[in-house]
Amino acid sequence: MAMSLPKIALLEYYIEKLGAETGLFGDWEVPYRYTNAIEEHVNVRNNVGVFDVSHMGRIVLRGPDVLPLAQYLYTKDVSKTKPSWMSGPTLALNQWARVKDDEMLYKISDEEWYLVTNALAREKMVNYIKSVIAEKKFKVEITDITLDTSMLAVQGPRAAELMEKIGAKWATDLKTLEFRMGENIGEVKTLLVSRSGWTGEDGFEIWGGHHEIKSIVEKLIANGAKPAGLIARDTLRIEMGFVLGDHEYGEDPLKFPCALSLRYGLGAITWEKKGFVGEEALRTCKREGVRWVRVGLKFGKEAGRLVPRTGMPVYSEDVQVGWITSGTFSPILNRAIAMAYVDSRYAVFGEELEVLVRDKKYSAKIVDFPFIKK
């Protein structure tokens, strides 16, 4: 029943005061849009927007074995991470080198780290990490604080200016992926503020209690931020070529290629590191090569405002050579764009393929990520 589903703690406020239109993201009821998703998208690229991203998992790991646990779970070497710095994104793999989740780690101290998971993977990852702790006898306690806290993402080229306006000038001194704990924004206490986001723009992510986060939202809106929903967040990440679970990756080896095919980048895999879950299968992929490669597809203007959908087939002449994983109409480029897995024999940047949409084929050029240059 809908009443039993988790929802953003401030959802009623967003509906009643900001006019949010809501919908489901997995089991979560979240704001989809407030005005128009394209307007919200363009505002984040040109000005500043605020997203409630409380559906993202927020996990605390404490104990003397947090680092060995992280080194075992993830593809990235996080051993040199300094306190008050994030490490990631990084990948949690299964034994077939398929991706369980892509995540961010936050080092509070040697024995305390925070972890942000994707919303749809939170319960799975909490249970998985607990099973690894028990199996390997790691001395680590895991606490899920997702439902007890809220989280905002303030994103856009004017994000730093806005943070200063609302009483957080100290935040403008943060470097990308740096964070502070327990600071005040004006008179409002926060749990954590980081210089980070998932839109390709400058920005900050703010964690805190529900009441405190509501006060911060009110400050942000009063000082010029416009609220943005999950639809705009999705189209913004597609423009940057950022991946999403169950679209670009997943655990089923019959449905998803190995993690190497993702071309994830961003330092997510440290090849010098040894002993992580899925390492043997991942190195096999590297030695033997991959059949599928994730690429960008940029459609011509003749496609108009086409929105490429997940699963649409990709062709070279009359041969199917791939499939769409995510797509959108980019209001910045004024044309359709998509991510796709393409047979590596056909994945030649600059060449054109065709996408079948409702019995008609549209040409699209193979391009690298991001679609827009920042």
Helices and strands as residue ranges (DSSP letters): G 2-4, H 11-18, E 21-25, E 28-33, H 37-46, E 49-52, E 57-62, H 66-73, E 85-93, E 99-109, E 112-117, G 119-121, H 122-136, E 141-144, G 146-148, E 150-155, H 159-165, G 169-173, E 179-181, E 184-185, E 188-189, E 192-194, E 203-208, H 210-222, E 226-227, H 230-240, G 259-262, H 279-288, E 292-299, G 301-303, E 313-316, E 319-330, E 335-343, E 352-357, E 360-367
